[in-house]
Every structure is written in C-alpha cells, then in structure tokens.
Amino acid sequence: MKIEKKFAGKWVAIKNEKVVESDNTLTRLSKKTETRKDKKSLYFMLVPNGLIAG
C-alpha cells in the first residue's frame, strides 16, 4: 500500500488499501468516521513523519 506524502505525521482511516479520511489526532479522526456505515471495515494508522521506503 502506498500512502501519499501529504499524510505524513497524520492519522489515517484506511479501507481497501485506500485512505478515506485523515486528521492530526486519532480523536478527531474517530469523530469524522463514526457516522460511516462501513466504519467496522476501517482501520486506523499513524503515518510516520520523514522518509519512508518500501
């Protein structure tokens, strides 16, 4: 899975290997996604800052 540079240092919600939402804090990201019908199929991850190779 490739994540764009603009998400560095942010929390992201991912579904089917694509970022569907992002925010600076997990709390705000959770609030953004709590009304989604597919919220059980999302997973959350903190994208590290800096150079990532993969």
C-alpha positions in Angstrom: 0.0 0.0 0.0 1.3 3.4 -0.9 0.4 6.5 1.2 0.8 10.0 -0.2 3.4 12.3 1.3 0.6 14.8 2.4 -0.5 12.3 5.1 2.9 12.2 6.8 2.6 12.8 10.6 -1.2 12.3 10.5 -3.7 9.6 11.5 -5.5 8.0 8.6 -8.5 5.7 8.2 -7.9 3.1 5.5 -10.3 0.9 3.6 -9.4 -1.5 0.7 -5.8 -0.1 0.8 -7.0 3.5 0.3 -7.1 6.4 2.6 -10.7 7.5 3.2 -10.2 10.1 5.9 -7.3 11.8 7.8 -6.7 14.1 10.7 -4.0 15.3 13.0 -5.4 13.4 16.0 -7.0 10.0 16.4 -9.8 11.5 18.5 -10.9 13.9 15.7 -10.5 11.2 13.1 -12.7 8.8 15.1 -15.4 11.5 15.3 -15.2 12.0 11.5 -15.7 8.3 10.8 -18.2 7.4 13.5 -21.2 8.0 11.2 -19.9 6.0 8.3 -21.9 2.8 7.5 -18.6 1.0 6.7 -16.9 2.0 10.0 -16.3 -1.6 11.0 -14.2 -2.3 7.9 -11.9 0.7 8.5 -8.6 0.5 10.2 -6.6 3.4 11.7 -2.9 4.1 11.4 -0.4 6.8 12.3 1.7 7.7 9.2 5.3 8.4 10.4 7.0 11.7 9.5 10.1 11.6 7.4 11.4 9.4 4.7 9.6 6.1 4.2 10.9 3.5 1.7 9.0 0.4 0.7 
